[in-house]
Amino acid sequence: MSDLQWYQYAIIGLLFVWSGVVRSGFGFGGAVFALPLLLLVTNQPLLFLPIIAVHLLVFSSVTVYQNHRQLVHTSDSRIANSSVDWAFLKKAMLIMIIPKIIGVLGLLTLPADVMSIIIFAIVAVYALSYIFNRPFTSKNKFLDVVFLCLGGYISGTSLIGAPLIVAVFSKYVIKEKLRDTLFVLWFLLVVIKMLSYIYYDVDLQLIHHLWLLPCAGIGHLIGLRLHNYLVTKNNEHFYRVLGIVLLLTSIGGVVKAVSV
């Protein structure tokens, strides 16, 4: 980043604040919402991806740990033992792990723009069902497996698999556990991704964490307040907001894919 202007640094800092808000507020989308905008500042994906990955590792682990400590004071029997749905997380990981590794190793080559459009179109349909309070009632487990496999593969190759994964998780995990369950999932998936960065000797941009980590931290604190507000609302309100976020993500993803 040494060749950037001061205002570009300022924009990058603000975008990392934004990524922190989205990540801790909804449990996903920090990369999807920020990366396209970051690439407009400087089109160097490998400059930002390791930074985003480390931020996710830090803030996901901190949030889940803090919530775990606060559970002793809750009277909600649904989350009294854990804010993470470990049973569903285990099932999902067993489905996703092989596609994830295939994506990380690049064993399959699929047109990225075509795959992106397909994924975001599917997610947009899910999003509209949440926005208009017409959730899918079919428990089609075959499609769920397909979506998790695709999400695992795409998360191995890039960072746009999250909306597809969230579309499945939000069907089976209660809203009080959804964010923390996703945080643990992202942590596990990002660890695999980070190992590939280290193996291929990718620059982790550690020097830039000194100023971008606090930026993401500010966004993280704002996002926590947003999340606490959302979970106090009824399910219809929560999933409508989630649907809007998913729809905006999908539109942004399609626009970016077709403009490449």
C-alpha positions in Angstrom: 0.0 0.0 0.0 3.0 2.3 0.0 2.0 3.9 -3.3 -1.5 5.0 -2.2 -2.5 8.6 -1.4 -3.6 9.7 2.1 -7.3 9.8 1.1 -7.1 6.2 -0.2 -5.8 5.1 3.2 -8.7 7.0 4.8 -11.2 5.2 2.5 -9.7 1.8 3.3 -9.9 2.5 7.0 -13.6 3.5 6.7 -14.3 0.4 4.7 -12.8 -1.8 7.4 -15.0 -0.1 9.9 -17.9 -0.9 7.7 -16.8 -4.6 7.4 -16.7 -4.8 11.2 -20.2 -3.5 11.5 -21.6 -6.0 9.1 -19.6 -8.9 10.4 -20.5 -8.6 14.0 -24.1 -7.3 13.3 -25.1 -10.3 11.2 -22.4 -12.8 11.5 -21.5 -12.7 7.8 -20.9 -10.3 5.0 -17.9 -8.5 6.3 -15.8 -9.5 3.3 -18.6 -9.6 0.7 -19.8 -6.1 1.5 -16.3 -4.6 1.8 -14.1 -6.4 -0.7 -15.7 -5.0 -3.9 -15.3 -1.5 -2.6 -11.8 -2.1 -1.4 -10.9 -3.3 -4.9 -12.1 0.0 -6.3 -9.4 1.7 -4.3 -6.7 -0.6 -5.4 -7.4 -3.8 -7.4 -5.2 -6.1 -5.4 -7.3 -8.9 -3.9 -4.3 -10.6 -2.2 -3.6 -7.3 -0.4 -6.9 -7.4 1.4 -7.9 -11.0 1.7 -5.3 -12.0 4.4 -6.2 -8.9 6.4 -9.9 -9.7 6.3 -9.2 -13.3 7.2 -7.1 -12.4 10.3 -9.8 -9.9 11.4 -12.4 -12.6 11.1 -10.3 -15.0 13.2 -9.8 -12.3 15.9 -13.3 -10.9 16.2 -15.2 -14.2 15.8 -13.3 -15.9 18.6 -13.6 -12.8 20.9 -17.3 -12.5 20.3 -18.1 -16.2 20.9 -15.9 -16.3 24.0 -17.6 -13.2 25.5 -21.1 -14.6 24.7 -20.1 -17.9 26.3 -19.1 -16.1 29.5 -22.4 -14.2 29.6 -24.6 -17.3 29.3 -24.4 -17.9 33.1 -26.6 -14.8 33.5 -29.2 -15.7 30.9 -32.7 -17.1 31.6 -33.3 -18.1 28.0 -33.3 -21.9 28.0 -32.6 -22.1 24.3 -29.1 -20.7 24.7 -28.4 -21.5 28.4 -25.8 -24.1 27.5 -24.2 -22.5 24.4 -24.8 -19.7 21.9 -23.5 -22.1 19.2 -25.5 -24.8 17.6 -22.7 -27.4 17.7 -24.9 -30.3 16.4 -25.8 -28.6 13.2 -22.4 -27.1 12.8 -20.8 -30.5 13.0 -23.2 -31.8 10.3 -22.5 -28.9 8.0 -18.7 -29.2 8.4 -18.8 -32.8 7.4 -20.6 -31.8 4.3 -18.5 -28.8 3.5 -14.9 -29.9 4.3 -14.1 -31.8 1.1 -15.5 -29.1 -1.2 -13.7 -26.5 0.9 -10.3 -28.3 0.5 -11.0 -28.8 -3.3 -11.6 -25.0 -3.6 -8.5 -24.1 -1.6 -6.2 -26.4 -3.6 -7.8 -25.2 -6.9 -8.4 -28.8 -8.1 -11.4 -27.6 -10.1 -11.5 -24.6 -12.4 -14.9 -23.1 -12.9 -15.7 -19.7 -14.5 -15.7 -17.4 -11.5 -18.1 -14.8 -13.0 -20.7 -17.5 -14.0 -20.5 -19.2 -10.7 -20.9 -15.9 -8.9 -24.1 -15.0 -10.8 -25.6 -18.4 -10.2 -24.9 -18.3 -6.5 -26.1 -14.7 -6.0 -29.3 -15.5 -8.0 -30.1 -18.4 -5.7 -29.4 -16.3 -2.6 -31.6 -13.5 -4.0 -34.6 -15.9 -4.1 -34.0 -16.8 -0.5 -33.7 -13.1 0.4 -37.0 -12.2 -1.2 -38.7 -15.0 0.7 -37.4 -13.5 4.0 -38.3 -9.9 3.0 -41.9 -10.8 2.1 -42.3 -13.2 5.0 -42.8 -16.2 2.7 -40.1 -18.6 4.0 -39.5 -21.9 2.2 -41.4 -24.6 4.0 -39.8 -27.5 2.1 -37.1 -29.3 4.0 -35.3 -30.4 0.9 -32.2 -31.8 2.4 -30.7 -32.6 -1.0 -30.7 -28.9 -2.0 -29.3 -28.0 1.4 -26.4 -30.3 0.8 -25.9 -28.9 -2.7 -25.9 -25.3 -1.3 -23.4 -26.2 1.5 -21.1 -28.0 -0.9 -21.2 -25.0 -3.3 -20.7 -22.6 -0.4 -17.8 -24.6 0.9 -16.1 -24.8 -2.5 -16.6 -21.1 -3.2 -15.3 -20.1 0.2 -12.2 -22.1 -0.6 -11.6 -20.3 -3.8 -12.8 -16.8 -2.7 -15.0 -15.1 -0.1 -18.4 -15.1 -1.7 -19.7 -18.4 -0.4 -21.1 -17.0 2.8 -24.6 -15.9 1.6 -25.3 -19.3 0.2 -24.2 -21.0 3.4 -26.2 -18.5 5.5 -29.3 -19.3 3.4 -29.1 -22.9 4.7 -28.0 -22.2 8.3 -30.8 -19.6 8.8 -33.4 -22.4 8.1 -32.2 -24.7 10.9 -30.5 -22.5 13.5 -32.5 -20.3 15.8 -31.8 -16.5 15.4 -30.3 -16.3 19.0 -27.6 -18.8 18.0 -27.2 -18.0 14.3 -24.5 -15.4 14.5 -22.2 -17.2 16.9 -22.7 -20.5 15.0 -21.7 -18.8 11.8 -18.7 -17.2 13.6 -17.4 -20.6 14.6 -18.0 -21.9 11.1 -16.1 -18.9 9.5 -13.3 -19.4 12.0 -12.8 -23.1 11.0 -13.0 -22.3 7.3 -10.7 -19.3 7.5 -8.1 -21.4 9.4 -8.0 -23.7 6.4 -7.7 -20.7 4.0 -4.9 -19.1 6.1 -2.9 -22.4 6.1 -3.0 -22.2 2.3 -1.8 -18.6 2.3 1.1 -19.7 4.5 1.9 -22.7 2.4 2.0 -20.6 -0.8 4.0 -17.9 0.9 1.4 -15.2 0.5 2.2 -11.9 2.2 -0.1 -11.7 5.2 0.3 -7.8 5.4 1.0 -8.0 9.1 2.2 -4.4 9.2 -1.1 -3.1 8.1 -2.9 -4.8 11.0 -1.5 -2.2 13.3 -3.9 0.4 12.0 -6.6 -1.6 10.3 -7.4 -3.9 13.3 -8.5 -0.9 15.4 -10.7 0.3 12.5 -12.4 -3.1 12.3 -12.6 -3.0 16.1 -14.7 0.2 16.0 -17.0 -1.4 13.5 -17.2 -4.5 15.6 -18.4 -2.6 18.6 -21.1 -0.8 16.5 -22.1 -4.1 15.0 -22.6 -5.7 18.4 -25.1 -3.0 19.3 -26.8 -3.6 16.0 -27.0 -7.3 16.6 -28.4 -6.8 20.1 -31.1 -4.6 18.7 -32.1 -7.1 16.0 -32.4 -10.1 18.2 -34.8 -8.3 20.5 -37.2 -7.9 17.6 -39.7 -10.5 16.5 -38.6 -13.2 14.0 -40.4 -11.5 11.1 -38.5 -8.3 11.6 -35.1 -10.0 12.1 -35.4 -12.2 9.0 -36.7 -9.2 6.9 -33.6 -7.3 7.8 -31.5 -10.4 7.1 -33.3 -10.8 3.7 -32.5 -7.2 2.8 -28.8 -7.7 3.6 -28.7 -10.9 1.5 -30.5 -9.2 -1.4 -28.1 -6.2 -1.4 -25.2 -8.7 -1.2 -26.6 -10.6 -4.2 -27.2 -7.4 -6.3 -23.7 -6.1 -5.5 -22.2 -9.5 -6.4 -24.0 -9.8 -9.7 -23.1 -6.2 -10.6 -19.5 -6.9 -9.8 -19.5 -10.2 -11.8 -21.0 -8.7 -14.9 -18.8 -5.6 -14.9 -15.5 -7.6 -14.8 
